[in-house]
């Protein structure tokens, strides 16, 4: 079956799968109430985004679609299914998003891509994020959906992730003083069709090379899809192909509703700032929170920020999926090495995400699917950092 550490084609469920009705009911009720609350208190848009986030959580959980384990499985064992599924996700999402972003608006509503300046903050931040994700045990999306599935260790990672985001916000003004160049939008330079062609060609080559390495290492090429009954759409597990298609489609929905691509970590700084403010820290006096817009975010509901609304929905959606699968249960790993790795990894991911303006979703998927060169640079640097993180895992007695 699918696992967060890697991927094997999921077998058909044997017999009747018992649904965890309590987890499913609580998560489902929360999604409905949160959507109604966000729609009434903030905007209909944010109410819809709560539901979109929940559907993303379901897809991530059922497909076990994590970047961290997929990269590690490829490096250590030569297994490429997760990595190839990620390339497929990037290819489909780019084809869906770039033409819309290039138009600039849909039904009178502006849509924009994610474009980030290229400089040391991007390079260092992406490397630190890749390092942290292998120690923390999850990427941006992976951390959220495993928390929703009941992982206590990943909750520790998430708390450290938020704390690292706050450190990144505090240090961002100094990092932003370093030399950088304006972000490069490929479709503005090459045109939409050449950008799509080049992107598909590069992703195709990478997928071919990854598959060839798997054949040499294992003697077989694991498929992305497999015969699956329609009932598994609700109870899971999903083939990776289903996950790629669902995440790509929901990425387009996010762009059309939110006006920007799917993001994850942009909300963590807000969560951390609100937590510090409750503890009596004068966050409003920080330079990063001095603008009128930032001040308004500090005063507003957690559901007022589109990415925050989606992240909350994502956690609840993953919990609902775990309930449907009959697998929701707190998973505890309280060994010292594991907890230290979770804290260090979370801090590095939070800090790195703020320097590089995103994670595997906002920077990698959102960047490449926006036609921005920084997405490719982030990918290269994060993978390099991930290689370093894989080497460090034994020092924390992490297995797998």
C-alpha positions, 0 to 999 in steps of 0.5 A, spaced: 500 500 500 502 507 499 506 509 505 509 516 507 516 513 506 515 511 499 510 507 494 508 500 492 502 499 488 496 499 493 492 492 493 485 491 493 482 492 500 480 485 503 473 484 506 469 490 509 473 496 511 471 499 518 470 507 517 472 510 524 465 514 524 467 519 530 473 521 526 469 522 520 463 525 523 468 530 527 472 532 521 466 533 516 462 537 521 468 542 522 469 542 515 462 544 514 462 549 520 469 552 518 466 553 511 460 557 513 464 561 518 469 563 513 464 565 508 460 569 513 465 572 517 470 573 511 468 572 504 464 567 500 471 565 497 475 563 503 469 559 505 470 555 498 477 555 499 476 551 506 472 546 502 478 546 497 483 545 502 479 539 505 479 536 498 486 537 498 487 533 504 483 527 502 487 527 496 494 527 499 492 522 505 489 517 500 494 517 495 500 518 501 502 524 496 509 526 500 515 529 497 519 527 502 519 520 502 519 520 495 525 523 494 528 519 500 526 512 496 529 514 490 536 516 493 536 510 497 533 505 494 532 507 487 524 507 487 522 512 482 514 512 483 513 517 487 518 522 484 515 520 477 508 522 480 510 529 482 513 530 475 506 528 472 503 533 477 508 538 475 506 537 468 499 537 468 498 543 473 503 547 469 499 546 463 493 548 467 495 554 470 500 558 465 495 559 460 490 562 465 495 566 469 498 569 462 491 571 461 491 575 467 484 575 469 478 570 469 471 573 469 473 580 471 477 577 477 485 578 477 489 571 477 497 572 478 502 567 479 508 566 484 514 569 482 520 570 486 527 574 486 533 570 484 538 571 490 542 568 496 535 568 500 532 563 495 538 558 494 539 558 502 532 557 504 531 552 499 537 548 501 535 549 508 528 546 507 530 540 503 535 539 509 529 540 514 524 536 511 528 529 511 529 530 519 522 533 520 519 527 516 515 531 512 514 537 507 509 543 507 503 539 505 506 532 508 506 535 515 499 538 514 496 531 512 500 527 517 498 531 522 490 530 520 491 523 520 493 523 527 501 523 527 503 526 534 510 527 532 508 531 526 504 535 530 511 537 534 514 538 527 508 543 525 509 547 531 517 547 530 515 549 523 511 555 525 516 557 530 521 557 524 517 561 520 517 566 525 524 566 526 525 567 518 520 573 518 524 576 524 530 575 519 527 577 513 529 584 512 536 583 513 536 577 508 532 581 503 538 586 503 543 581 499 543 582 492 538 579 488 535 579 481 528 580 479 524 573 478 524 571 471 517 569 468 518 564 462 512 565 459 513 572 458 520 571 455 519 565 451 511 565 450 506 560 453 506 555 448 514 554 448 514 555 455 509 549 456 513 545 451 520 546 454 517 544 461 514 538 459 520 536 455 524 537 461 519 533 466 519 528 461 527 527 461 527 527 468 521 522 469 525 517 464 532 518 467 528 516 474 525 510 471 531 508 468 535 508 474 529 504 478 530 499 472 537 498 474 536 498 481 530 494 482 529 490 475 522 493 475 518 499 474 513 500 479 506 503 475 503 510 477 496 507 476 493 500 478 486 497 477 482 500 483 474 499 484 470 506 485 469 504 492 476 506 493 475 513 491 472 514 498 476 509 503 483 509 499 488 507 498 489 511 491 494 509 486 499 515 485 496 517 478 489 519 482 493 523 487 497 527 481 490 528 477 486 530 483 492 535 486 492 538 479 485 539 478 484 542 485 490 547 484 486 550 478 480 550 482 485 554 487 488 559 482 481 560 480 478 562 487 484 565 490 487 568 484 493 565 486 496 558 486 496 553 492 500 555 497 502 552 504 507 556 509 504 563 508 499 562 513 504 559 518 507 566 520 500 568 521 499 563 526 506 564 529 504 571 530 498 570 533 500 565 538 506 570 540 501 576 540 497 572 545 503 570 549 504 578 550 509 579 545 509 586 541 509 582 534 505 588 531 512 592 532 516 588 528 518 591 521 515 585 517 508 586 520 509 594 520 505 595 514 497 596 514 496 590 510 500 586 515 497 589 521 490 587 519 492 580 518 494 580 525 487 583 527 483 578 523 480 571 523 485 565 522 480 564 516 481 571 513 487 569 510 486 564 504 492 560 505 490 559 512 483 557 511 486 552 506 491 549 511 486 548 516 481 545 511 487 541 509 488 538 516 481 537 517 480 533 510 486 529 512 482 527 518 476 525 514 480 521 509 483 517 515 476 516 518 473 514 512 479 509 511 478 506 518 486 508 520 485 515 524 489 513 530 494 518 534 501 515 532 506 516 537 514 516 537 517 519 543 524 517 542 529 522 544 532 522 537 526 522 533 523 528 537 530 532 536 529 531 529 522 533 528 524 540 532 530 541 528 527 539 521 521 543 523 525 549 525 529 549 518 523 548 514 520 554 517 526 558 516 527 556 509 520 557 507 520 564 509 527 565 506 525 562 499 518 564 499 515 557 499 515 550 500 514 544 496 507 547 494 508 554 494 515 555 491 516 548 487 509 546 484 506 554 484 513 556 482 514 552 476 506 552 474 507 559 474 512 559 469 517 562 474 524 560 473 525 560 481 521 554 481 526 550 478 532 553 482 528 551 488 527 544 486 535 543 485 537 547 491 531 543 496 533 536 493 541 538 494 539 539 501 535 533 502 541 529 500 544 532 506 538 531 510 538 523 508 545 523 510 544 526 517 538 521 519 542 516 522 545 521 527 538 522 529 536 514 529 531 515 524 530 509 520 527 508 513 
